[in-house]
């Protein structure tokens, strides 16, 4: 859309948000923005099957994910355990990085589930959760700095 300036008879672009060549700022791509917002928020719930029924488990109720006999398992704060049809890597990519951290190859833990962290052998860390865990949760020395950074700056 153009209009003529009455003073000097020069074509001047009117302000049209997002229009190429307009004098204003461009609006961001809304689809891209929605994708980014959804990605940072993470998956809200997981569909599980137990006792011949399907139901959803809200992500905020999940204490940790772990691998048991090559299947990914969900353990909730109320100690309920469910199988889920995603690999641990797929789960990690779907969750908020601020809320969940991949401790090692077998465990992905919720920040709210961490009770304490202590130094362990060979510059590793031992993580204790508020719920019972089948194994010792050891953070390998390669991930110690990123885990501590996550703990402090999430």
C-alpha positions in Angstrom: 0.0 0.0 0.0 1.5 3.3 -1.0 0.4 6.8 -0.7 1.8 10.0 -2.2 3.4 12.6 0.1 1.7 15.9 -0.6 4.8 17.9 0.3 7.2 16.5 -2.2 5.2 14.1 -4.4 7.3 11.1 -3.4 5.8 7.6 -2.9 6.0 6.6 0.7 5.3 3.2 2.2 2.5 3.2 4.7 3.2 1.3 7.9 2.0 -2.3 7.5 3.3 -4.6 10.2 5.3 -7.4 8.7 5.2 -6.0 5.2 8.4 -6.1 3.3 9.9 -2.7 2.9 7.5 -1.2 5.5 9.0 1.3 7.9 7.8 -0.7 11.0 9.2 -3.8 12.6 8.4 -7.3 11.2 6.1 -9.6 13.1 7.8 -12.9 14.0 6.6 -16.1 12.4 3.8 -17.1 14.7 4.1 -20.8 14.0 7.8 -20.7 14.8 7.1 -18.8 18.0 4.4 -21.3 19.1 6.8 -24.2 18.4 9.5 -22.6 20.6 7.0 -21.9 23.4 5.7 -25.5 23.3 9.2 -26.9 23.2 10.3 -25.0 26.3 7.1 -25.9 28.2 7.6 -29.6 27.5 5.1 -32.5 27.3 2.2 -32.1 29.8 1.3 -35.8 30.2 2.1 -39.3 29.1 -0.4 -41.9 27.9 0.1 -45.2 29.8 -1.6 -48.6 29.8 -2.1 -50.5 33.1 -4.6 -53.0 34.3 -6.3 -53.1 30.8 -6.9 -49.3 30.9 -5.4 -46.3 29.2 -5.0 -43.1 31.2 -2.7 -40.1 31.3 0.0 -39.4 33.9 0.6 -35.6 34.3 4.3 -34.8 33.9 4.4 -32.8 37.2 3.5 -36.1 39.0 6.5 -38.0 37.6 9.5 -38.4 39.8 11.8 -40.0 37.3 12.1 -42.1 34.2 14.4 -45.1 33.9 15.2 -48.1 31.7 14.1 -51.6 33.0 14.6 -54.6 30.8 15.0 -52.4 27.7 11.7 -50.6 28.4 11.2 -47.1 29.6 9.4 -46.8 32.9 7.8 -43.9 34.7 7.9 -43.7 38.5 5.6 -41.2 40.1 5.9 -39.4 43.4 3.3 -41.8 44.9 5.6 -44.8 43.9 3.3 -45.9 41.0 5.2 -47.4 38.1 4.1 -47.4 34.5 5.6 -48.5 31.2 5.8 -46.0 28.4 6.3 -46.5 24.6 9.2 -44.0 24.1 12.9 -44.4 24.4 14.6 -42.4 27.2 16.1 -40.2 24.5 12.7 -39.5 23.0 11.3 -38.7 26.4 14.2 -36.3 27.1 13.5 -34.5 23.9 9.8 -34.1 24.7 10.3 -32.8 28.3 11.3 -29.4 29.6 15.1 -29.2 30.1 14.6 -27.0 33.1 12.5 -29.6 34.9 14.2 -32.9 34.0 17.9 -33.9 33.7 19.4 -37.0 32.1 21.7 -38.2 34.9 23.2 -41.2 33.0 22.1 -43.7 30.3 19.4 -45.2 32.5 17.8 -42.3 34.5 16.0 -39.0 33.7 15.1 -37.2 37.0 12.7 -34.5 37.9 14.2 -31.6 39.8 11.5 -31.8 42.5 12.4 -35.4 43.2 16.1 -34.6 44.2 16.6 -34.8 47.9 20.4 -34.3 48.1 23.5 -34.7 46.1 26.9 -35.7 47.5 30.4 -36.3 46.1 31.2 -39.8 45.1 34.3 -41.7 44.0 36.4 -40.4 41.1 34.8 -36.9 40.8 31.3 -38.4 40.3 28.1 -37.4 42.2 25.6 -39.5 44.0 22.0 -38.3 43.8 19.4 -39.2 46.4 15.8 -38.9 45.5 12.7 -38.4 47.7 11.3 -41.7 46.3 12.8 -45.2 46.4 15.1 -45.9 43.4 16.1 -49.5 42.3 19.8 -48.4 41.7 22.3 -45.9 42.9 22.0 -42.7 40.9 25.5 -41.8 39.9 26.3 -38.8 37.7 29.4 -39.6 35.6 32.3 -37.1 35.9 31.7 -35.9 32.3 28.2 -34.6 33.3 29.0 -33.3 36.8 29.6 -29.6 35.8 26.5 -29.5 33.5 24.4 -31.2 36.3 25.5 -28.7 38.9 24.9 -25.8 36.5 21.4 -27.2 35.8 20.7 -27.5 39.6 21.7 -23.9 40.2 20.4 -22.2 37.0 17.3 -24.1 35.9 
